[in-house]
Amino acid sequence: MSSSSSSSSSAPAAGSRRPLCLIPGPVEMSASVLKAHSTPATAHTDPVFVEAFGQVIEKLRTVVGTETAQPFVIAGSGTLGWDQTAANLVEAGEEVLVLSNGYFGEGLADCMEAYGAQVTRLRAEIGNRQPLAQVAQALRAKKHKIVTVSQVDTSTGVLGDVKGVCDLVREHSPETLVVVDGVCATAAERLYFDAWGVDVLVTASQKALGCPPGISVVVASQRALRVLAERRTPVAAYYVSWARWQPIMQAYEARAVKYFATPCVQTIFALNTALSELLSDGMEAVFAAHERTSARVKAAVAAWGLQTVAVSGEVSATAMTAVWLPETIQASDLLPKLKARGVVAAGGILAGHAQRYFRLGHMGITATQDNGFVDIMLAAAAEALAECGHSAAAASAPAPPRRSASPPRL
Ligand SMILES: Cc1ncc(COP(=O)(O)O)c(C=O)c1O
C-alpha cells in the first residue's frame, strides 16, 4: 500500500537466517525507522531533537484523531501508561469499572487497585467481550470515576467496543472518564479520539506504531486534565505526574527545551519517522490495510480447519489473531517449527490455556507494506501445523473447538 513500501521494508534478504518477529508486538520495523533509531548521541537540547520531539507530539494527535488532547511521550513501556492514568486520575476509594477481556484487562485492574481504586471487573467469557447492555447496567448501578476498555486484549485477540462504551457513558454516566488501553491497537484499529469522546488513550511504541519498545504514549483529553486539576488529594507519584510532564510536552511542541527527566532521544527519532510513514498514507488507508490483512489471516485460519479465540468477526482484532490449537498439539510443539521456517510467533498467555493456542501479530509494516511477511507467516504456519500432524481436511467438518461448551470465565 505504502509509497514508502517495499523499498523501506526491513525484510530479511533471501536466504537470511533472521526470523521475522510476527508476535503481537514488538513488531517488525521499517528500514527508515531502524536508521532513525541508530543515530549517534544527541543532546536532548539539540535543535534537531527538539524539532523531532515537537513533531512527534503533533503527529500523535493526527494518528489518534484529536485536536485538543495532550500527548505524553515518556520513556517506559505500555504498562507505564496504566500507572500514569491511575496515579493521576484515581484517588483512594474511587470506583473504577474495568471491562476485562483477558490478561491485560486483569493487569489494568490490578494497577488501578494498586493506586487505591475500588475496582469492579466486568469479565467476558474467553474470546468474547461484554454485551453493551451489561456495561450499561454496570454504569447505572453506581457512579464510576473511570471505565476502562482494552481496545485489543493481546491475550485473546478480542476487540473491545470503544465507540459503544463511549456512547453508553455519554448516555448513562456522562461524568465517567473513558480510558482505553490501546497498546495493541493504536494505529491498527480504528479509533477517533475526539469524535468518539475518549478521555485517555494508553499505548506504546513497539506495536502498530512500528517502533522499538521504549516509549509509553498516553493521550489525555482536556476533560481528564481538568479532573486531575480538581483532585482533592495530591498525586502520590513523581515520575508519572502529568503536572510535571505537561510543561515539558508543551515546551517541545513550541520547539523549546524544558527538562524534567531525560527523554529517550533515539527512540523518539524512530517514532517520528514511524509516524511520518503512517501519516504519509493517511490513517484511513492504514486502518484499511490492517483490515485486509486481518481478513486474509482469518480466512487462512478457517482453511486450516481451526478457530480463532475471538468468537466472531465482530469481536476480532485486526492487529493480531489468536488461534485455538487441535487437542493433539501444544503451543510449545508448534512454535519451534514455525521458527525453523523463519517466523517467530507467540504462545498463549491466558492462565490455564497457555499451551492451547498460539498468537500471530500482523500489525505495522506487516500489514501496511508490500513485503510478503503475511505470505511467509501463513505458509510457515500451515507447514508447521502439518508437521505437528494436523490435517485441515480432517478438521474441517466441523473444526474441533478447544473451548468447553460453557467456556470458563477469565
Ligand atoms: C493490551 C496491552 N496492554 C498493556 C500491555 C503492556 O505493555 P508493555 O509490555 O509495553 O508494558 C500490553 C503488552 O503487550 C498489551 O498488549
The ligand as an ORCA input file, in Angstrom:
! r2SCAN-3c Opt
* xyz 0 1
  C      -3.169     -4.603     25.603
  C      -1.883     -4.426     26.328
  N      -1.831     -3.596     27.375
  C      -0.707     -3.383     28.048
  C       0.461     -4.027     27.717
  C       1.695     -3.778     28.496
  O       2.639     -3.149     27.658
  P       4.195     -3.317     27.911
  O       4.527     -4.767     27.816
  O       4.808     -2.490     26.828
  O       4.483     -2.781     29.263
  C       0.468     -4.914     26.639
  C       1.677     -5.638     26.259
  O       1.716     -6.428     25.369
  C      -0.730     -5.105     25.925
  O      -0.767     -5.916     24.878
*
